[in-house]
Structure formats: C-alpha cells, structure tokens
Amino acid sequence: MKFSESLKKTLDFRNVYKNGTSRANRFLVLYIKKNHTERNRLGISVSKKVGNSVVRHRLTRLIRESYRLHEEEFSKGLDIVVIARVNAKGASYHNIEQALLSLAESHAIIDPVQEKELV
C-alpha cells in the first residue's frame, strides 16, 4: 500500500475504538479517527466467531485488497479499523468491496462511488 501503514498494536486499536467514530452495515464495521499525520493506518479485525483461520484470513485479504485498490480515494491522516461481522463469512469480494466503500462514504472520507464507464 502506497499511502498507508498497518495498525498493529492493541493500544492503537483501543484508542480508535474509544475516541473514533463508527458506522456499520451487514458485513463490516468501520471505525475512523484522525491521526494527525500524512498517512493512513489500516487495522483489520476478524473474530474467531466469524470462522476458522482459513475463513478469517480470507476475509482479511479481501478487506485489505478492497482498501488497496481504492486507497487513493480515501482522505489522508486517518486511523481506520475495519471489523468483519459474522455475515461476511460467505460474502464475495464484490460484496466486501461495496460494503467498505459505502461505509467510507457514510463517514465522508471518500467521494461517492460513481459508475465507471467501460471502454
């Protein structure tokens, strides 16, 4: 990811949960908090309630890839934590991508998704 780093420390996650704002939909919960830097930090959390390690890692990869492909559209200087819900277990890549983008729109950290013309 060009403009982002990973959010790894438990203290950082707790800080975003406590001081950030959240929005949720059927598949994901998205927390954001300003970090006063020029880079975003992305944290992904998938509970054991969602499934076994194969399922959890698959969801983590889908979320990370969805973010990576749209990274340039996100505002800068944010700590972003994405939590996968149990309903995300059987979701396709396109469902996860759409869920992430719609939550980002509701937080107003990304421009509204526009239909891209196929050439």
N, C-alpha and C positions, 0 to 999 in steps of 0.2 A: 504494500500500500504506500503510495507516494507521500500523501499528506498526513498520514495517521500512524499512531503507535498503538500498542496493545495496553489495555488496562489490566494489570495482573495482581496487584496487592489487595488483600482483603480490606485494608483500611481505606483504600481508594474507592472500592465498590461501596462500602458502608457510607462514605462521605456523599457519594452520588445519590444513594437511596435516601439518606436523611435530608440533604439540602437541595436535591434536584426536584424536577417536576416529572410526572409520569403520565403516559397515555397507554391505553391497551386496546387490542382488538382480539379477534378469535384465536389467532395464532401466536401473537407476540405481545410483550410489554416493553415499552421504550422509556427509559429514564434519561434525562439530559441535565447537565449542569455546566455552566461556563467555567473554563479552567484558566483564563487569562494568559493564554499562550497563542502561538500562531498555528498550532497543530491540534488535531482531534485525537482523542484517545478512545479506542473502542474496546469494550468489555462484553463478553458473551457468557451467559449463564444458562445451563440446561440441567435441570434437576434430575435425580435418579427416578423421580416419579414419572418422567416422560418415557423412559425405556432403558434398555441395557446400553452398554458402552457404544455399540455399533450405531444404534439409533441416535444417541446423544452426539457422537462425533459427526454423523451425517448432517444433523441439524446445525451444528456449529459451522461446518463447512459451507452449507447453503447460506447461512446468515452472513458469514464473512465474505463470500463471493458476491452476494447481492450488494453489500456495502461497497466492496472494492470497485465494482463496475459503475457505481453511481457516486463514488467518493467526491468527485469534483463538483457535484451539485450541492453538497452539504455545506452549511456555514462552517467557518473555521473557529477554533478556540473553544471546543466543547468536549466534555467527557460524556460519552454515550455508552449506556449499558442496555443491552438487549437480552431479555429473558424469554426463553421459549416456553410456551404453555403446552399442556398435555395434548391439546387438539392439533398441534403442529406435527405430531408424530408421523402421520401418514401424508403430510402435505407435500406437494410438488415444489420444485424450485420456483416456478412462476407464482404460486400461492405465497411463498415466503417472501419473495421479492416485492410483490404487490403489497403485502402486509407491512413490510418495512418502510416502503415509500409512502404509504398512506399515513402511517404514524409520524413519519418525518414531516409530512405536510401539515398534520394537525398540530405539531409543535412549532410550525413555521420556521423550520431550519432548512427547508429545501423548497425550491419552486414547485408549483403544482405540476403533476405528471401530465405531459402532453402526448397526444398520439403522434408518434413519429411516422413520417411518410416513408413508405417502402419504395426504393428506387429500382 
